[in-house]
């Protein structure tokens, strides 16, 4: 019964769909304030009950008392558990998918770096001389097809998912160089993570200002203001989406970046600026995103209706993708690797080019947050 109280309290702290915030109304759903906390909430169960409270701490403390009646003597027994919750971040691995990861390309490497640690990055960016073996890839239900990829990190699947297929690929630490094998201890089949839906971020906002020039059209997004584009948004060859400050843009339709005639469309994020891009349409296509920041500088969020995200070309992608209903396709390639620095949480992944995927381990510290998770549990 005490555990049931903890489960209800955690559900109160993590109310369903993802809003990338821990700023929730803890007093909702009957959880009124009482003293220095929220609750107590009391529920009656078969042969007993529970009473649960949530503290006001930044890392909430849940105290749950369970009561049970002994059938033989009608005596009432109690048991108290206390749980401390901490902030959980959305990007815990390099690539996380619900239904499979397929590394079809050539010379694919997955590894990691840490943009906050100069020992494992240079100027906050990936440096192959300072890389780490934290490029974990995970799939809940589908197959992970390693093919010829060199994964410097762990491979994780759900309990019912098939064992990864390898071909000449390899999985292990930086020193593991045995094609067709997984280093002992570097495969787990207990990956079971919920990918909550993305909420509609807002319903009203300003329209961006648009300036026409000789090379194309520049659309300006300025931090401190919420922008909304109702319907599809397309950047044609030579067009620029220019971002300053901490900016938000919600596109209710499809988002498309085009290239041609020797020109590519561009998202340009100014120094010390960030863009959170929410897309509600079925598809998104990207070419080039330029930023001087870390992988949290550009954050893409696909709503439940967003089922396809494609990244093509030869430019570096520095950012994150959270689109749990989307098939994520990375295509392109050339004489140099197409680098993806950041992390992705999607429905499925198909890499069919010449890629290097570098997970920024700093994302475990700087978010975006996805709610709370249990940090400690003790009996009182």
N, C-alpha and C positions, 0 to 999 in steps of 0.2 A: 504494500500500500504506500509506503514512503517513496518507493521508486516511481509510482504513478504520479505523485505530487511533483517530483522533480521533472518528469516528462511534461506535465502541464506548464510548469514554470518556464521550461526551455522553449516550449511552443509560444508562450507569451512574449519571450524575448526575441523570437525569430518568427514574426507573423507572416508566414507564407512567402509570397513572391518577393523577389529581390529588389530592394530600393537602394542598395549600396550605402547603407547608413546604419548606425546603431542608435540614431536619434528617433526612438519610437515612444509611443505613449504607453508606458508601463502600467498606467492606471486604468486602461481600457478593459473591456470584457469582464467587468465586475471586480477587477483588481484595484480597489480603492486604496488610498494612502492610510497608513496606520503607524503613528510614531515615526521611526526613521526608515520605514520601508513600505512596500506595497503588499496588500493582503492583510491578514491571512485569508486565503481562499480555502474553504472546507467542502469536501465532497464525500458523499456517502457511497460506499461500495458494498458488495456482498461480504458479509461477515466482518465489516469494519468501515474505516474512513481514513481520510488524511487531511492535514491542515498545513498549508504551505505559504511561505513569505519570500519576497525578493527584496534585497537591500537596495539602497540608492547608490552604491559604490560604482565607480567606473567599470570595475570588474565585479559584476553582481554576485552576491552570495545568496544562494537558495537554501533555505532551511525547511525541511519537510519532515513532519511527524506522522507516522502511520500508526493506526490503531486496529487491532484485531481481537475478536472475541473467541476465547477458547471454547469449543463445543462441549467439552466434558464438564467444565466448571462454570461457564459463563463469565470467567474472569477476563478483564480487559488488559491486553498487553500493548505496549507502545514501543516504537523504534524510531530513532531520529537520525537522519542523514543530512549532511551539509555539503553542498557543492559550490565550488567557485567557478564562474564562467569567465572566459576571456574573449577578446575580439578575434574573430576568424576572418582571414583574408581570402579573396576569391581565387588567387592564382598560386597554388601550392606546388605545381609541377610545370614542366615545359609545355606539355600538350596533354590535355585531358579531354576524353571523348566519351559519349554514351555508347556509340555503336561502331567502333572500329577505327583503326588507323592504318593507312596503306602507304608505305614508303616505296613508291614506284620509280623514283628518279635515280640518278647516278651520283655517286660520291656524296651521298647525304651524310652529314654529321650532326649529332645532337649532343650538346654539352651545356655548360653553364658558366656564369661569371657573377660578380657582385658589384653593381654600380656604386655602392656606398663604401667599398673597401678598395683602397689603392693597391693592395696586394693581389687583388683578383680583377682589376680593371685598370684602364688608363684614361684619365679624364672622365670617368664614369661610363666609358664605353667598353665593349668587348675587346680583349686583347688575347690573341691565340697563345701568347707566351705565358699568360696568367690564368688560363682557363681552369675550370673545375669539373668534376664528374658528377654534377648535379642535374644533368639533363634528363630527368625522369619523364617517361611517357606512360599514360594510363588509359585504359578503356574499361568501362563497366561491363558491357555485354558483348561487344563485337570483337572480332579477331584483330590482333596487332600483327601486321605483316611486315616484318623487319626487312625482308628482301636483302639488299646489299648495304643497308645503312650501318653506320658505326655509331652506336648509341653509348655515350659516356654518361651513364646514369642507370637507374633501375627501370625495368619494365614491370608494370602492374596491371592486373586484370581483375574483374569481378570473379566471385567463386564459381559461377556457371559459364564463364567465357572460355573459349578454347585456348590451349597453350599456343604461344606465339610461334609463327613460322619464321624461319631464319634464312634459308638459302645460304648465301655467303656472308650475311650480316653478323654482327657481333655486339654483345651487350656486356658492359662491365666498367671498371675504373679506367683511369688514364693509362695504366700499364697493360691492360688486357688487350692482346692482339691475337686472338684465336678465331678466325672466321668460322661461321656456322655454329657458334656456341654462345651460351650465356654463362657468365662467371658465377660460380656457386654463391648463393646468397643475394643475387642481384635480380631475382624474379620473385614477385609476390602475387598471390591470387586472392587477396582479401580486400581489394579496392572496392569500396562501396560508399560513394559520395552522392549527396543530393545536389542537383543543379537547378536551383529555383529559377522561375521565369523572371524576366525583366519587366518591371512595372512601367506603365506610361509615365514619363518623367514629369510632364506638365501638359496642359491643354491650350494655353495661350502664351504668346511670346511675340517679339518683334520680328519683322522681316529684315534680313541682312541688307546692307547697302551694297550696290553693285556699281563698279566703275569700269568703263570700257577703255581699252588701250589698243595700241597697234599690234601687240602680241596676243591679245585675247581679253577675257573679262576677268576682273578681280572681284571676288565676293569677300566682304570684310565681316569678320566675326570678332567682336570686342568683349573682353571679359567683364564680368559684373552684370551682364544682361543675358537673359534667356532668349534664344532665337528659335523660331519654328518655321519650317517650310512645309506647307500643306500640299502633299502630292510628291511627285518625283523631283529629284534634283540631279542635274547632270553637269559635270565639268568636261568641256570639250578640249581638244588639243590646244595647248597654250593657255588655258584658263587656270586661275589660281584661287584657292580658298585660303585667305590670309587670316591668321589667328593671332590676337594679342590678348594678354591677360588670361585669367582663368575663365574659359569660355565654355558655353553649352550650346549645342545645336541638336534639335530634334527634327528629323525628316520623316514625315508620316508615310511617304511612298518609298520608291526605290532610290538608291544612291549609286551613281555611276561616274567613274572617271575613265576618260578616253585618251588614246594616244594615236599619233599618226603624223605623217609628213615630217618626221624627224623631231616632233615635239610631243611632250607628254603633259597631261594635266597634273596639277601639283597641289598638295596641301602643304602650306608653309606655316609652321608654328614658330613664332618669334621667340628669342631667348627669354627665359623665365616665364613662359606662358604654357598653358595646357588646353587641350580640347577633349571634351567628353561628347562623343557623337552617338546619338541614339537613332536607330533606323527601324521603322515599322513596316516597310515594304518587303516583298518576298526576296529581293536580291540586292546585293551590294558588290561593286567591282572597284578595286583599287589599283593604282599604278604607283605613284610616288608620294611619300610623306617625308618632308624634311623637318627635322627638329634638332635642337642642340641640347635637349634635356635627356632624361632617362626614360625607361620603358613605360613609366606611368604618365609621361607627358601627353601621349595620345591614347585614349581609351575608347574602344568601340563597343557598343552595347546593341545587340540585336533583340528586338522584342519577339514574342512567340511566333508572330507571323513572318519573321525573317528566317527563311529556310536555305539561303544560299549566300555564301561570302567567298569571293574570289580575289586572290592577290596575284597579279601577273606583272611581268617585266623583270628588270635586272637591278632595280634600285633596292637600297636597304630599307627594311621595314623595322621601325623602332616603336613598339607600342604593344598594346594588349587587345585581345578579342574575346568578348564574352557574348556568345550567341548559342545557347544550348540546344536550339532546334535547327541549327544551320549545318549544312554540309560545307566544310571549309576546304577550299581547293587552292593550293599554292602551285602555280605553273610558271614556266619560263626557264631561264637559264642562259648560259653562255660560257665565255672563257673564264669568268670568275664566279665564285659562289654567290647566289642570291641569299643574303643574310636576313634572318628573322630574329631580331633581338627583343625578347619579351616573353609572352606566354599566351596560350589560347585555351579556352574552354568552349567546346562546340559539340555538335551531335556526332560528326564523323570528320575524318581528315584524309585528304588525298594529296600527296606530294608527288608531282610528276615532272620535276625539273632538276636543276643542279643546285642544291640547297645546303646551307648550314643553318641550323636552328640553335640559338643561344638563349638559354633561360636566365633571366635576371633574378637572382635569389633575393635581391632587395625588395621584390614585390611581396615577399612574405611579411615585410615590415610596414610598407607604405600603402598597401591596399591595391584596389579598393576593397573595403570590408564587405563581408557577406552576412554579418550577424555575429552570433556568439557560439562558442563551443565549450564543452566541459574541460576545465583545466585540472581540477582536483576533486576528489571524493573522499569523504571520511565519515565514519560512524561517530555519533556523539553519545 
